[in-house]
Amino acid sequence: MTASRPIRIGIMGFGSIGRQVFDLAVRSTDLDIVAIADIGKPGILHYLLESETDTAGKINLDGNLLHSPRFSTRMMQIDSPQEIPWDLFSPDIVIDCTGHFRDRTSMQAHLDNGAHRVLMRTLPEDEADRIVVPGVNTSTIAVTDRILSAGSATTSALCLLLNIVSASFAIDCVSMTTTDSYTSDQSLQDYAGRDYRRSRSAARNIIPNTHEAARCMAAIMPQFAGRVMTSTLNVPIHAGCLLDTNLVLSDASIDVDTCNEAVNAGSGNYAGIVDFTDDPIVSTDVLGSTLSYLFDTQGTEKAGRHIIKALGWYENLGHAARLLDVVRLYHALDLQEAA
């Protein structure tokens, strides 16, 4: 492995996140997407890529090869990690963007088939070697890590906010609700699904849902284990998320201005990942942003003596960018180990 060659990446799952990862890689100078595995037909996947990203006319499909200005990518119509011949492509890392394969056995299949590492785009179902949130716990990574998770867009936003606020104020406990777009596993019409509420039309309803960030806090920020409650409201929009966080602070003297000043100042330590805005923005204003968290100073409120309510915005493109940040972090670690 040398510093001069691009990082070789395989992708499983060419849905929205997978296509965003591909688009960001095309615009980079240090990343090559060597192969993509997805259940969909290559022609349809190429069509969706061009319809959702600024790649129309720039990416050409020739049989099973997707040609971009920087690299060519083999398309494979495969729906199981156990079937993918990663050894033919020698990827430094595989990003599993499906969101469906979250268990260690499935991730091990990627490794057994030739991937050097595998990175889940969502929280693990059971055990991963590391859950990495750029800007929060990257100092903990080790060259021996093989099965990784980058958390989720919501997990990153929450952890970044907690990291910034806790650097200035003691936090007793936290309650978070993310107002999120509907997801690809929800039905647009009422249809019997895995639970009652998610069986209702995502296009017509605000649907309360659970969120797993609280379950994984011990692996990311151990100091908050058992002190965070998380939930989701899926709403009928296509993209864009609002994080509504109630922070119970130990110090009753902290007011809105003090909190805003601390977060605004702290965001400067997370260039390209966290920022703040004083503008009265709404969800569409954050589309196209690669930030993981955009703090909304107008949304900060105080309730009672100890509760500060904070609002922040993000979209999935920011999470796609953090996936590639994790890829680069481990590549740099491998280079150090090889030196």
N, C-alpha and C positions, 0 to 999 in steps of 0.2 A: 504494500500500500504506500503510495507516494502522495505528497501534497500537490503535485502538479496536475494530476488527473482528476476529472470530476468524480463526485460521489455517485456510485451506481445504486439506483433505487428501483425496487419492484413495488407495484401497487396491486393489491387485491381489493376489488370493489371500485367501480368507476361511476359511483353516484355523485352527488353534488360535491362532497368533500374531496373525493378522488379527482374529480375534474378541476377543482380549485388548486389542489396540490400540483397537478400536471401543469396548469397554466402558470403558477408561480415558478415552477422549475424551468419552464420555457423562457421565462423572463430573467432567470438567474444566469450566472456564469460558471457555477461550481457544481451543478446538479444535472445528472442524466437519468431520465426514466427509461430503464432498459426493457421492461416488460410490464404488461397490465393483464390481470386475470379478472374476468367478470362473466356472469351468466349471460349477459346481453350480446347481441350480434355486433361485430365491429362496425358495420355501417351505421347502425343506430347510435352506438356510443359516440362515433365521430360526429354525427349530426347533432347530438345533444351537447357535445363539447363546443361546437361552433355556435350553437344557439344561446349558450349560457355564459360564454367567455368572449373576450375580444380577440378571437383567433380565426375568424372567418377568412378564408383564402390563404391563411398562413400555415395551416396544418392539413396535410394531404394524406389520404388513406390509399394504400396500394396493396390490395389483398389483405394480408394480416399485419402489414407494417404501417404504423402511423409515423409520418415524416414531419418533423418540425424543423425550423431553421437551425437548431443546434444539435439535435439527436434524432435517431430513429428508434421506435418502440414496437416490440412484438406484442400483438394482441392475441390473447388466448381465451376461448370461450369455455371457461371452467368454473364450477360453483363450489369446490371444496378445497381447503388448504392441502389435504392429503394427496390431491391429484396434480398439483402444480410443480412442474420440473424446474425449480429455481436453479438447480445446479447447471443448467444450460446457459444461464445468464450471469452467474457470479455476482449477485447483488450484495453490496455492503450492508444493506438493510431493506427489509420489506415493510411497507406501511399497510396494515390491514385496515382499510377504510370502510369495510362492510358495516360495522356496528353490530353484526350478527354473531361473529365468532369472537367470544370474549373469554373463553376458558383456556387454561394452560395447555390442555391436550391439543386443542386446535392450533395454538401458537407454536407448540413444539413441532407440529407437522411441518410448518414453514421451515424451521431450523433443520429438521431431518431431511428435507428435500433440497437443501443447499443454501438457504439464507444464512447470513452471518449473524444478523439480529432481526427481530420483528418488533414493530411498534404498533400498538392498537390506537385507533383514533378516539376511543372512548374508554370509560373506566372498566377495569377488569371485573369479570364475574366472580373469579376466585382469587388466585394468587399470581402476581407479576413480580419479577425481580425488582422493578422500580416503577413508581408513578412519578413522572417528571413534569413539573410545572415551571417553564422558563420564567426567571425573575423571582422564584420563590425558593426552590430546593435543588438547584442545579449543582451546588457544591457537594451534594451527596452521591453523585453518580460514580460508578466504578466500571473499569474496563471489562470486568467479568459479567456485567449485566447482559442478558441475552433477550429476555422477554420483557418488553417495556409497554407502558401506557403513558400517553400524554394527557390523561384526564379527559376533560371535555371543555367546550367553550364556557359553559357556566361555572365549572369547577375552577378553571383558570381565573375567570373574572372575580369570583368570590375570594379565592386565596390571595390574589394580588391586592384586593382591597384590604383584607385582614392584615396582610404583611405590612402595608403602608400605615394603616391606622395604629396597629399594635406597636410600631416603632416609636410612636409619640404618646399613646395613651393605653392604660391597662383595660382590657376587654374581659368582662365577666362571662358573657354568653352572647349568642348570635342567632337570629331568626332570619332566614332568607327565602324569598319567593322570586322565581324568575318567570316573567311573562314572555313566552316563547312562541315562535311560529309553530304551526302544525308540522308533524313529522311524516316521513314517507311510509311508516308502518301504521298510520291512522287512515281510516276509511273516509272518503269525502261524503258518503251517504251513511245513514244508520245501517250497521251491519254487525252481526254477532262476532265479537272479538274475544280477546283473552280476559277482559274484565268489563264491568258494566259501563263505566263512564267512557272508556276508550272504544266502546261499541257505537257511540253516537257520532254523528256527522262532524268531522273536523272543520268543514267549511261553514257550518252554521252555529257552532257553539264555542263558548269558553269552557274548556275541559280541565278540571283539577287533576293533577297528576303528581306522582312521587318524583323525587330526585335523589340520586345516590351519592352526591358529594359528601354528605354528612358521614356516610358509612366509611368513606375512604380518607377522612381527615387525618386519622392516626398515622397513615402511611405518608402523608404529604406534610402536614403541620401538626406534629404530635402534641404541641402545647394546646391545641384546640379540640383534641379528642374528647367526645362526650359533651361538648359545649356548643355544638352547632346543630340547628334544625333547618332542613332544606325541603322545598316543595316547588312545584311547577304549575303554571297555568298555560295550557296550550290554547292559542287564540287564532282566529281565522285570518292570518296574514301569511305571506309566503316566506319572508325572511326578516331578520332584525329582532333583537332581544333587549328586554329591560330587566335589570337586576335591582330588586327592591330589598334592601338589607336593613334590619333593625339591629343596631349595635348597643348592647347594654354595657355602658362604661362605668368603671369604678369611681371615677372622679365626677361628681355632680356639677363641677364648675365649668365643664366643657360645653360651649355653646356652638351654634351653627357656624359663626365666623371662624372660631378657633379650629373647628373640624375641617372646614373648607380650606383654610390656610395650610393646615398640616398635610392634607391630601394633595393639594396643588403643588406644594413644595416637594413632597415625596415622590410625585409622579416624574419629576426630573431625573430620578435614579433608574427609570424604566423606559428609556428612550425607545420609541417604536413599538412599545408594548402597552403602556398606560399613558393617558393624557387627560386633560380636563377641558371643559367648555363652560362658558358663562351664557351661551346662547340658549334660547327656548326650543331645543331640538325635539324631534319625534323620530320614530323608528326608521323611516326611510332615509333620514339624514346620515345614518351610520352605515348604510349599504356601500360596499366597496372599500371599507376601512379594514386595514390589517392589524388594528389595535386589538388587544384582548379585553381592554376595559377603558371606556371613556366616561370619566366622572362628571356628573351633571351637578354643578354647584347650585343651580336654582332648585334642585330637588331635595336639598338637605333641610331637615326639620328636626326640632327637638320636642320630645313628649315627656312630660313629667320631669324628674330630676336626673335620670340616668340614661334615657333612651335617645339615641341619635339615629334618625332614619336617613339613609343615603341611597341615591339613585345612580345607576350607571348603565351605559349602553354598549352593545357589541353585536357582531354578527359572525357567521361561521367562517368567513374568509380569514378572520383573525386567528381562529383555531387551526386552519390549514397552514398559516404562516408559522404558528408555534410548533406544529408537527415537524416542519423543515428545520426550525431552530434546534429541536431535539436531535434530528439527524446530524446536523453540523456539530453539535456538542460531542456526540459520541465519535464522530469521525476525527475530530481534533484529539480526543482521548486516545484513540487507536494510533494516531501518528506519534503522539508523545511516547506511547508504550513501545513503538517500533524504533524510535530514535536511539 
